[in-house]
């Protein structure tokens, strides 16, 4: 139908740089994407238990029913927000269905609300950039501002709203990382919050007799179409590896009626290891694993490593407080393809409703 | 919120071709819908004291919002269906819909009847043409057109007609004021919300508009119905303070700890009352801006 325009499509941003370069944004990319639930590292070799131990790290997070008034309490701000990074994500229905609340690591409370909730709430906010016109609204509150103390008019208004117009508790996933130690630390919740502590799970899996594409082909970035199509094929292959499908196994002889997928050429066969990390993962853990990979490159004697991180589909932000929504899908994932000399290729996959670019 | 505003309801004794209501509602909850409307279909003349046959008292515990809907099959405009602005007998149903069967009743529905949804029999050839002018009149009055997708799943001939009728409706209404509902008689005929969005693209809408058809537009229907039932000329509605839940007491002033028995203490006006009638003194008035 000619008169109806097509909506925007999902995007895949690919960039290439080196960790040795001073302008490299790899730390920034990891730190500015605070809300993640899954991480995978793919090694194109089998790892011994001693090598595996170098990547294991203790970390935990909480699941609790928290009313929003807890986030503006003086004790919460002083004990946790000012001393480290607190990240929280509300659970519940999707961001295109109901209200979603998040705390990004830098002290901003983000409320992504339905029209009905927003009109009743009473705090100033902006219409969401995505979705039907004026059906969702975003309220951002900077909890680390100097004016967030009892007695100030703005604070009192927020407190009144959280005590009256939006007083119901939301189930949250919440984690706190101390700036001093960069480790996850304990948060003491009032008993009415039903807080449960969960450890982040790190598991190693073996992928035997796998076909790996030769990554040297794409190592040098270029503008021509050949490189661009190779890049996307390699990304598809990472997806297949993450699914642990049969299609990338050496002996796979599937009927073409079922699948015609072939690993991009040139390729070689070998064994692989997948480190899977699931849970509410803070950026500090991702940074630790990123650095561990480089520390271990010489020990492992492998040509490359791939690190992939998945964000929440219903997260209200993707990178750097950029607004994110869920249209038909809400992906906000990234993958690093790393070489021992520091060169890397960064893939950032974003759904249709996202303002990061 | 994802809505399904047409889940056929039959009286308990007639369960031949229909899955148990509970099975279908459980499937809707599993797919991620938040609001469902049970539809009772009536043919012919209706008496003026119609009471709600739909029984939802034992289903209150489910975590889906349940509404009731009445659909009239209009055959003759001379029958008084009571669908005029002054009739209150149908207030027991949350949503009112009609299904016109010929050109005259369709025109009547779009022009004058006080309803929320116009539902068309999409599974077979439409007995009348849809014209821009008449459909435009209905859109201006805030009435929505319904496309039900279950007939396409039940039967392959219906599928062809449904897609072509739906494309026609989308073209004539320019994609506005359309809602997509299931009309599922079995749980197997239900589909998830994102699948419905893709189905909408076959009908000629793009994905964003199709998504609106099961979210924003359905919300507008529910609000339109509430405006029609509860408010006086869409400006004023009265609710007693006792109807407020405990977390809504801020609406009448923070210090109201106990519920009052009689007179109103404070009437908050947000818009001037344009009506000539006097306020009822025994209840507190609450002006509601019915914003769609």
Interface residues (C-beta under 8 A of the other chain):
Chain A: X1 X3 X4 X5 X6 X7 X93 X94 X96 X97 X98 X114 X119 X132 X135 X160 X164 X165 X167 X168 X327 X328
Chain B: X1 X2 X32 X34 X170 X171 X174 X175 X194 X197 X204 X205 X206 X207 X208 X209 X211 X212 X215 X216 X247 X250 X254 X291
